[in-house]
């Protein structure tokens, strides 16, 4: 099980190589279900093509959180859901709502509250009581996120991040401060690409149509969220968002009973987890038709 989880020993070691590749190449494998990057997902799908093997892919995302001006009276709740949507699991969640689209009339107030809230997140040992955000998964991932953040700043983004106050025993860990980006250009890598880290990007909008267009302007289609006290507006916007999941007045809430997966035709993959559709991913239907009378036939060719 350890080799499956970690991908196997390095290739230079005896028995080394990709456990995942060995598994998907096995002739007795009837189905592949993969959660991970788009690059790895394509490889999984390519390996299944010669065998015509069913493959379910739950891949990346660049989810948006649309917040309308009438949410001002619920600003504390809005900010809390934004924090949940991006900083849970240190942003290493495929459905993370890493893009905030806030109405221009609310932008200043919400941005100030989000920067303040992010600065108060308790970063530290994930097993310690009171910790709200732990480290990234590896040093390589941390270096990647730091490089992407520098690129985003070079593109014009302004980063707001607290200085980490870690005890000596955690100084060598893969920790990163929860970061809020403002003045984010639409073309910035922070807005366009899945960073898979604790980085939140904020842009504003003027109209409902503009917000929907901006949220849908991504190759991904896993999740989106919308916040408004107008339930009809929430439903209307949800119906127009091109993603497999939409959260109304919350973010990244999942239940075992509700299917979770990307929108077909988008870069977040296909297939489902959870719910009846998730169960059916592992079921191969079989039809058996029985005539209750051995002597019966349709008499299409032979009359009796």
C-alpha positions in Angstrom: 0.0 0.0 0.0 2.9 2.4 0.8 4.3 2.0 -2.7 0.9 2.6 -4.3 0.5 5.8 -2.3 3.9 7.2 -2.9 4.3 6.0 -6.5 7.1 3.5 -5.8 10.8 3.7 -5.1 13.0 5.8 -7.3 14.0 4.2 -10.6 17.6 4.0 -9.7 16.8 1.6 -6.8 16.2 -2.1 -7.1 12.6 -2.7 -7.9 12.2 1.0 -8.6 10.0 2.8 -11.0 6.4 3.9 -11.2 4.0 1.8 -9.3 1.1 3.7 -11.0 2.5 2.8 -14.4 2.8 -0.8 -13.5 -0.8 -0.9 -12.3 -2.3 0.7 -15.3 -0.3 -1.6 -17.6 -1.5 -4.7 -15.9 -3.7 -6.8 -18.3 -6.2 -7.8 -15.5 -7.1 -4.2 -14.7 -10.8 -3.6 -15.7 -11.1 0.1 -14.6 -8.9 3.1 -13.8 -10.1 5.8 -11.4 -7.5 8.6 -11.0 -7.3 11.8 -9.0 -4.4 14.1 -9.8 -2.9 16.4 -12.3 -4.1 17.0 -15.9 -0.7 15.8 -17.2 -0.9 12.5 -15.3 -4.5 12.1 -16.2 -3.7 12.2 -19.9 -1.1 9.5 -19.4 -3.7 7.4 -17.6 -6.2 7.8 -20.4 -3.5 7.0 -23.1 -2.6 3.8 -21.3 -6.3 2.8 -21.3 -6.9 3.5 -25.0 -5.3 0.2 -26.4 -7.4 -1.8 -24.0 -10.6 0.3 -24.4 -10.7 0.3 -20.6 -13.1 2.6 -18.7 -11.3 5.4 -17.1 -12.6 8.0 -14.6 -10.5 11.2 -14.2 -10.8 13.8 -11.4 -8.2 16.3 -12.4 -7.4 20.0 -11.8 -9.5 23.0 -11.3 -9.5 26.8 -11.1 -12.7 27.4 -9.3 -14.2 30.9 -8.9 -16.2 32.3 -6.0 -18.7 35.0 -7.2 -19.7 37.4 -4.5 -22.5 39.9 -5.1 -22.9 43.3 -3.5 -26.0 42.3 -1.5 -23.7 39.9 0.6 -22.3 42.9 2.5 -24.4 42.3 5.5 -23.0 38.7 5.7 -19.4 39.8 5.2 -18.0 37.7 8.1 -19.7 34.5 6.8 -18.5 35.3 3.2 -14.9 35.8 4.4 -15.0 32.5 6.4 -16.3 30.6 3.3 -13.6 32.1 1.2 -11.0 31.0 3.7 -12.4 27.5 3.7 -12.5 27.4 -0.1 -8.8 28.2 -0.5 -6.8 27.6 2.6 -8.1 24.2 3.7 -5.4 21.6 3.1 -3.1 24.5 2.3 -4.8 25.1 -1.0 -3.9 21.6 -2.2 -7.5 20.8 -3.2 -8.5 20.4 -6.9 -11.8 22.2 -6.2 -10.3 25.1 -4.3 -12.1 28.3 -5.0 -8.8 30.1 -5.7 -10.4 33.0 -7.7 -12.6 35.5 -6.0 -14.9 37.6 -8.2 -16.4 40.3 -6.0 -18.8 43.1 -7.1 -16.9 46.4 -7.4 -19.0 48.0 -4.7 -17.9 45.4 -2.2 -14.3 44.9 -3.4 -12.6 47.2 -0.9 -14.4 46.0 2.2 -14.1 42.3 1.3 -10.5 42.5 0.3 -9.6 44.2 3.6 -11.4 41.6 5.6 -9.8 38.7 3.6 -6.3 40.1 4.0 -6.9 40.5 7.8 -8.4 37.0 8.1 -5.6 35.4 6.2 -3.0 37.1 8.4 -4.7 35.5 11.5 -4.6 31.9 10.2 -2.6 29.7 12.6 0.1 28.0 10.5 2.0 25.1 12.1 2.2 21.4 12.8 -1.0 19.9 11.3 -1.2 17.4 14.1 -1.1 20.1 16.8 -4.3 21.3 18.4 -5.3 24.8 17.1 -3.4 24.6 13.8 -5.5 25.9 10.9 -3.1 25.4 8.1 -0.2 23.0 7.7 2.7 22.7 5.2 2.7 21.9 1.5 3.2 18.3 0.5 6.9 18.5 -0.4 9.9 20.8 -0.9 9.5 20.5 -4.6 5.9 21.8 -4.4 6.9 24.6 -2.2 9.6 25.7 -4.5 7.2 25.6 -7.4 4.6 27.7 -5.6 7.2 30.3 -4.6 8.4 30.6 -8.2 4.8 31.0 -9.4 4.2 33.6 -6.8 7.2 35.6 -7.9 6.0 35.3 -11.5 2.6 36.6 -10.5 4.2 39.6 -8.7 6.3 40.3 -11.8 3.0 40.4 -13.8 1.6 43.1 -11.6 -0.1 41.2 -8.7 0.3 42.6 -5.2 0.9 40.0 -2.6 -0.4 40.3 1.0 1.1 37.7 3.2 1.9 37.6 7.0 5.4 36.7 8.2 5.4 33.2 9.5 6.3 32.8 13.2 7.3 29.1 13.3 9.0 27.4 16.2 12.6 26.2 15.6 11.6 22.6 15.1 9.4 23.6 12.1 11.7 26.0 10.4 12.8 23.4 7.9 9.3 22.4 7.0 7.5 23.1 3.7 5.4 25.9 5.1 4.1 28.9 3.2 2.1 31.9 4.4 -1.5 32.2 3.3 -1.3 34.8 0.6 -4.0 37.1 -0.9 -3.3 38.7 -4.3 -4.8 41.9 -5.4 -4.5 44.0 -8.6 -4.5 40.7 -10.5 -4.3 41.0 -14.2 -6.7 38.8 -16.1 -3.7 37.3 -18.0 -1.7 36.6 -14.8 -0.6 33.0 -14.2 -2.2 33.4 -10.7 -5.6 33.9 -12.4 -5.3 31.4 -15.3 -3.4 28.4 -13.8 -4.0 26.0 -11.0 -1.3 26.8 -8.5 -2.3 24.1 -5.9 -1.1 26.2 -3.0 -2.4 28.8 -0.4 -2.8 31.7 -2.8 -6.0 33.5 -3.3 -6.5 35.9 -6.3 -9.1 38.7 -6.3 -10.7 40.5 -9.2 -13.9 42.6 -9.4 -16.9 42.7 -11.7 -19.7 45.1 -12.5 -22.5 43.0 -13.9 -23.8 39.5 -13.4 -23.1 38.6 -17.0 -19.5 39.8 -16.6 -19.0 37.6 -13.5 -20.4 34.5 -15.1 -18.2 35.0 -18.2 -15.1 35.5 -16.1 -15.8 32.4 -14.0 -16.3 30.3 -17.1 -13.2 31.7 -18.8 -11.0 28.7 -17.9 -10.2 25.3 -19.4 -11.3 23.7 -16.1 -14.8 22.8 -15.0 -14.7 21.2 -11.6 -16.4 23.7 -9.2 -17.6 27.2 -8.7 -19.4 29.1 -5.9 -21.8 32.1 -5.7 -22.8 34.2 -2.8 -26.0 36.4 -2.7 -29.0 36.8 -0.4 -31.1 36.6 -3.5 -31.8 32.8 -3.9 -33.2 33.3 -7.3 -30.0 35.0 -8.5 -27.9 32.2 -6.9 -29.9 29.6 -8.8 -29.8 31.6 -12.1 -26.0 32.0 -11.9 -25.5 28.4 -10.8 -27.3 27.2 -13.9 -24.9 29.2 -16.2 -21.7 28.2 -14.5 -19.9 25.5 -16.5 -18.8 23.2 -13.7 -19.7 19.9 -12.3 -20.4 21.4 -8.9 -21.7 24.8 -7.8 -21.9 25.9 -4.2 -24.5 28.5 -3.2 -23.6 30.7 -0.2 -20.8 28.2 0.8 -17.7 26.6 -0.7 -16.3 23.1 -1.0 -19.1 21.4 1.0 -19.3 17.8 0.0 -21.5 14.9 1.1 -21.2 11.2 0.5 -24.6 11.2 -1.1 -24.0 13.9 -3.7 -22.0 13.2 -6.9 -18.7 15.1 -7.4 -16.9 15.4 -10.7 -16.0 17.7 -13.5 -18.2 19.0 -16.3 -17.9 16.9 -19.5 -15.8 18.5 -22.2 -13.7 20.6 -19.8 -10.2 20.0 -18.5 -11.2 18.7 -15.1 -11.8 15.2 -16.3 -14.9 13.0 -16.3 -16.6 10.5 -14.1 -17.8 10.9 -10.6 -17.0 10.3 -7.0 -19.7 9.9 -4.3 -23.4 9.4 -4.6 -25.1 6.8 -6.9 -23.1 8.0 -10.0 -19.9 7.5 -8.0 -21.0 3.9 -7.1 -21.9 3.2 -10.7 -18.4 4.0 -11.8 -17.4 0.6 -10.3 -20.4 -1.4 -11.6 -20.5 -3.2 -14.9 -24.2 -3.7 -15.8 -25.2 -7.0 -17.3 -28.5 -7.8 -18.9 -29.9 -11.4 -18.7 -33.1 -12.1 -20.7 -34.9 -15.4 -19.9 -37.8 -17.1 -21.6 -40.0 -18.7 -18.9 -41.2 -21.3 -21.4 -38.5 -23.5 -23.1 -41.0 -24.2 -25.9 -41.8 -20.6 -26.7 -40.4 -18.7 -29.7 -41.5 -15.8 -31.8 -42.1 -18.2 -34.7 -40.3 -15.7 -37.0 -38.7 -18.5 -39.1 -40.2 -21.8 -37.9 -43.9 -22.2 -37.3 -45.0 -24.5 -34.6 
